[in-house]
Amino acid sequence: MWKTALKPRWIAGFVFAIAVSGVFVLLSQWQFGRSTQPEMPVNPATEQVQALTGILEPGDFFHGSDADQMVSATGSYDPAKQVLVPNRLHDGTSGYWVVSAFAVAGAPTLDGVAATPKTWIPVARGWVAEPGDAAAPPSGAIELTGRLLPSEAPLPETFPQPGQATAVSVAELINYWDVSSYPGFISATAELAAGTDVSAAAVPGDLRPLDIGPQPPAQQVNWLNLFYSLEWVVFAGFALFIWWRLVKDDYRRDLEELDDEPTSPEPIQQKVKP
């Protein structure tokens, strides 16, 4: 059969079948790319800074629409309320997030009464490679700007070392600090003290900025486009099958022609009398 497949016309047919299959595969990739699309585009409103006290309440449920929102708040840090969260990557290197408690000025408490006692929110101020690189947070009145993020889940059956936490979990941190807190945390982008930015992004040192951008939107599957992508793959295989079938039929015809050819009779040998 290989001798039949190597006929010039079937070699040309094979090249044509490969070309057609390649086109079908490209169409399949295009349909597959269209089968997943964002549920909703990234909301540019999240990049417009809003006051924390105007969009989130202490003790309230953290709404998904509040995630990734850039917020601002005024208040102060407590250097005694700072923990490190291990196993965090920065440029491929594992290290620690430095998380400090920030007392929000003008924030209501859980019972809705203004700020006595204080209401806090965890602030991820930056990343350090070693625990000894984490300095105390800036003192005095701070104008904080950052991205509001939902609380992480604490790691079960994990016992952190002193001064560390398993995650940026509000439920875990309020037990460490014994404070009332907002239901999320802030990734700091700017910390102004007397008009000067003292954040990790502005001050060179061991503390590196986190640079957490808005999270990509969730994807939904378009099943019709996914079906079309699989259909084009089937077509690609069918094009090669058609070529193979035509070669096989030609091979059978060659065998039939050989069987139909007349065979020459064997010469009759006469016996010679001695």
C-alpha positions as CSV (number, residue, x, y, z in Angstrom):
1,M,0.0,0.0,0.0
2,W,2.9,2.3,0.6
3,K,3.8,2.0,-3.1
4,T,0.4,3.3,-4.0
5,A,0.6,6.1,-1.4
6,L,3.9,7.2,-3.0
7,K,2.3,7.9,-6.4
8,P,2.7,11.6,-7.3
9,R,-1.0,12.3,-7.3
10,W,-1.4,10.8,-3.7
11,I,1.6,12.7,-2.5
12,A,0.0,15.9,-3.8
13,G,-3.3,14.8,-2.2
14,F,-1.6,14.2,1.1
15,V,-0.1,17.7,1.0
16,F,-3.5,19.1,0.2
17,A,-5.1,17.2,3.1
18,I,-2.5,18.4,5.6
19,A,-3.1,22.0,4.4
20,V,-6.9,21.6,4.9
21,S,-6.4,20.0,8.3
22,G,-4.2,22.9,9.3
23,V,-6.9,25.4,8.4
24,F,-9.4,23.4,10.4
25,V,-7.1,23.3,13.4
26,L,-6.6,27.1,13.2
27,L,-10.4,27.6,13.1
28,S,-10.7,25.3,16.1
29,Q,-8.2,27.4,18.1
30,W,-10.1,30.5,17.2
31,Q,-13.4,29.1,18.3
32,F,-11.8,27.8,21.5
33,G,-10.5,31.3,22.3
34,R,-14.0,32.6,21.9
35,S,-15.5,30.0,24.2
36,T,-14.2,31.7,27.3
37,Q,-15.0,35.4,28.0
38,P,-15.1,37.6,31.1
39,E,-18.4,37.7,33.0
40,M,-17.9,41.4,33.2
41,P,-15.0,43.7,32.1
42,V,-12.7,45.2,34.7
43,N,-14.5,48.1,36.3
44,P,-12.5,51.3,36.0
45,A,-14.4,52.7,38.9
46,T,-12.3,50.6,41.3
47,E,-9.3,52.8,40.4
48,Q,-11.1,55.9,41.7
49,V,-10.1,56.4,45.3
50,Q,-13.1,56.5,47.7
51,A,-13.2,57.0,51.4
52,L,-13.1,53.7,53.3
53,T,-15.7,54.9,55.8
54,G,-18.1,55.6,53.0
55,I,-18.2,52.1,51.4
56,L,-17.6,49.6,54.2
57,E,-19.0,49.1,57.7
58,P,-17.2,47.3,60.5
59,G,-18.8,44.0,61.2
60,D,-20.7,44.1,57.9
61,F,-20.5,41.4,55.2
62,F,-17.7,42.1,52.6
63,H,-19.5,42.5,49.3
64,G,-17.9,41.3,46.2
65,S,-18.4,44.7,44.5
66,D,-16.1,46.3,47.2
67,A,-13.1,44.0,46.3
68,D,-10.2,45.8,44.5
69,Q,-11.6,49.2,45.3
70,M,-9.0,51.9,45.8
71,V,-9.7,53.5,49.2
72,S,-8.3,56.2,51.5
73,A,-8.4,56.6,55.2
74,T,-6.8,58.7,57.9
75,G,-5.6,57.3,61.2
76,S,-2.5,55.8,62.8
77,Y,-0.6,52.6,63.2
78,D,0.1,50.8,66.5
79,P,3.6,49.4,66.4
80,A,2.7,46.7,68.9
81,K,0.1,45.3,66.5
82,Q,2.2,44.1,63.6
83,V,2.6,40.5,62.3
84,L,4.4,38.8,59.4
85,V,2.6,36.5,57.0
86,P,5.1,33.9,55.6
87,N,5.3,32.1,52.3
88,R,4.6,35.2,50.2
89,L,6.3,35.6,46.8
90,H,7.9,38.7,45.4
91,D,9.6,38.4,42.0
92,G,9.8,34.7,42.6
93,T,11.4,34.9,46.0
94,S,9.6,33.6,49.1
95,G,9.4,36.0,52.0
96,Y,6.9,37.7,54.3
97,W,4.1,40.3,54.1
98,V,4.3,42.9,56.8
99,V,0.8,43.5,58.1
100,S,0.1,46.3,60.6
101,A,-3.1,47.3,62.4
102,F,-4.4,50.8,61.3
103,A,-6.8,52.7,63.6
104,V,-9.3,54.4,61.2
105,A,-10.2,57.9,62.3
106,G,-13.9,58.7,62.2
107,A,-14.9,55.0,61.7
108,P,-17.9,53.7,63.6
109,T,-17.6,50.8,66.0
110,L,-19.6,47.6,65.7
111,D,-22.5,49.2,67.6
112,G,-22.5,52.3,65.2
113,V,-21.1,54.7,67.8
114,A,-18.2,56.9,66.7
115,A,-14.7,55.9,67.3
116,T,-14.4,55.1,71.0
117,P,-13.1,52.5,71.2
118,K,-11.1,52.6,67.9
119,T,-12.0,50.5,64.8
120,W,-9.1,49.0,63.0
121,I,-8.3,47.5,59.6
122,P,-5.3,45.3,58.8
123,V,-2.9,46.9,56.3
124,A,-0.4,44.9,54.2
125,R,2.4,47.5,54.1
126,G,4.9,45.5,52.0
127,W,7.2,42.5,51.6
128,V,10.5,41.6,53.3
129,A,12.8,38.7,52.6
130,E,13.7,38.1,56.3
131,P,11.7,38.7,59.5
132,G,14.5,41.0,60.8
133,D,14.0,43.3,57.8
134,A,10.5,44.4,59.0
135,A,10.7,47.8,60.7
136,A,8.0,49.4,62.8
137,P,5.2,51.2,60.9
138,P,5.4,55.0,60.6
139,S,4.2,56.9,63.6
140,G,1.8,59.8,63.9
141,A,-1.1,60.7,61.8
142,I,-1.1,58.9,58.4
143,E,-3.1,59.4,55.3
144,L,-3.4,55.9,53.9
145,T,-4.3,55.0,50.3
146,G,-4.5,51.4,49.1
147,R,-6.5,48.6,47.5
148,L,-9.3,47.1,49.5
149,L,-9.2,43.3,49.5
150,P,-11.4,40.6,51.1
151,S,-10.1,38.7,54.2
152,E,-8.1,35.6,53.5
153,A,-9.0,32.3,55.2
154,P,-6.6,31.1,58.0
155,L,-4.7,27.9,57.3
156,P,-6.1,25.0,59.3
157,E,-3.9,23.0,61.6
158,T,-1.1,25.5,61.2
159,F,0.7,27.0,64.2
160,P,2.5,30.2,63.3
161,Q,5.6,31.3,65.1
162,P,5.4,34.2,67.5
163,G,4.8,37.5,65.7
164,Q,3.5,35.7,62.6
165,A,0.1,34.8,61.2
166,T,-1.0,32.1,58.8
167,A,-2.8,34.5,56.5
168,V,-4.2,38.0,56.3
169,S,-7.3,36.8,58.0
170,V,-9.4,39.3,59.9
171,A,-10.8,36.5,62.1
172,E,-7.3,35.4,63.1
173,L,-5.8,38.9,63.5
174,I,-8.5,40.3,65.7
175,N,-7.8,37.4,68.1
176,Y,-4.1,38.4,68.2
177,W,-4.8,42.1,68.6
178,D,-8.1,42.0,70.5
179,V,-9.7,44.8,68.5
180,S,-12.8,45.4,66.4
181,S,-12.0,45.5,62.7
182,Y,-13.4,46.0,59.2
183,P,-14.1,42.7,57.4
184,G,-11.3,43.2,54.8
185,F,-7.8,44.5,54.6
186,I,-5.9,47.1,52.6
187,S,-2.8,46.7,50.4
188,A,-1.0,50.0,50.9
189,T,0.1,52.0,47.9
190,A,0.8,55.4,49.7
191,E,1.3,56.5,53.3
192,L,1.5,60.2,53.8
193,A,3.0,61.5,57.1
194,A,2.9,65.3,57.2
195,G,2.5,65.4,53.4
196,T,5.5,63.1,52.8
197,D,5.0,59.6,51.4
198,V,6.7,57.1,53.7
199,S,5.3,53.9,52.1
200,A,7.4,51.1,50.7
201,A,6.9,52.4,47.2
202,A,8.4,55.8,48.0
203,V,11.2,55.0,50.6
204,P,14.1,52.7,49.5
205,G,14.8,49.9,51.9
206,D,14.2,46.3,52.8
207,L,10.4,46.8,52.7
208,R,9.2,46.2,49.1
209,P,5.8,47.4,47.7
210,L,3.3,44.7,47.0
211,D,1.9,46.3,43.8
212,I,-1.4,44.3,43.9
213,G,-3.5,45.2,40.9
214,P,-7.2,44.5,40.3
215,Q,-8.0,40.8,40.1
216,P,-8.9,39.5,36.6
217,P,-12.6,39.0,36.1
218,A,-14.1,35.5,36.3
219,Q,-14.5,33.6,33.1
220,Q,-17.6,31.9,31.8
221,V,-17.7,29.2,29.2
222,N,-19.6,29.6,25.9
223,W,-20.5,26.0,25.3
224,L,-21.6,26.6,21.7
225,N,-18.2,27.9,20.7
226,L,-16.5,25.1,22.6
227,F,-18.6,22.6,20.6
228,Y,-17.6,24.3,17.3
229,S,-13.9,24.1,18.3
230,L,-14.2,20.3,18.8
231,E,-16.2,20.1,15.6
232,W,-13.3,21.7,13.6
233,V,-10.9,19.1,15.1
234,V,-13.1,16.3,13.8
235,F,-13.1,17.9,10.4
236,A,-9.3,18.0,10.4
237,G,-9.1,14.3,11.2
238,F,-11.8,13.6,8.6
239,A,-9.7,15.3,5.8
240,L,-6.8,12.9,6.5
241,F,-9.2,10.0,6.7
242,I,-10.6,10.8,3.2
243,W,-7.0,10.8,1.8
244,W,-6.2,7.5,3.4
245,R,-9.5,6.0,2.1
246,L,-8.8,7.1,-1.5
247,V,-5.3,5.7,-1.4
248,K,-6.7,2.4,0.0
249,D,-9.4,2.2,-2.8
250,D,-6.7,2.9,-5.4
251,Y,-4.6,0.1,-3.9
252,R,-7.5,-2.4,-4.1
253,R,-8.1,-1.4,-7.7
254,D,-4.4,-2.2,-8.5
255,L,-4.8,-5.6,-6.9
256,E,-8.0,-6.3,-8.9
257,E,-6.3,-5.4,-12.1
258,L,-3.5,-7.8,-11.4
259,D,-5.9,-10.6,-10.7
260,D,-7.8,-9.9,-14.0
261,E,-4.6,-10.1,-16.2
262,P,-4.6,-13.4,-18.2
263,T,-1.8,-15.8,-17.5
264,S,0.2,-17.4,-20.3
265,P,-0.2,-21.2,-20.6
266,E,2.7,-23.4,-19.8
267,P,4.4,-25.0,-22.8
268,I,3.4,-28.6,-23.5
269,Q,6.4,-30.9,-23.4
270,Q,6.2,-33.7,-25.9
271,K,7.6,-37.0,-25.0
272,V,10.4,-38.2,-27.3
273,K,10.5,-41.9,-27.9
274,P,13.9,-43.4,-27.6
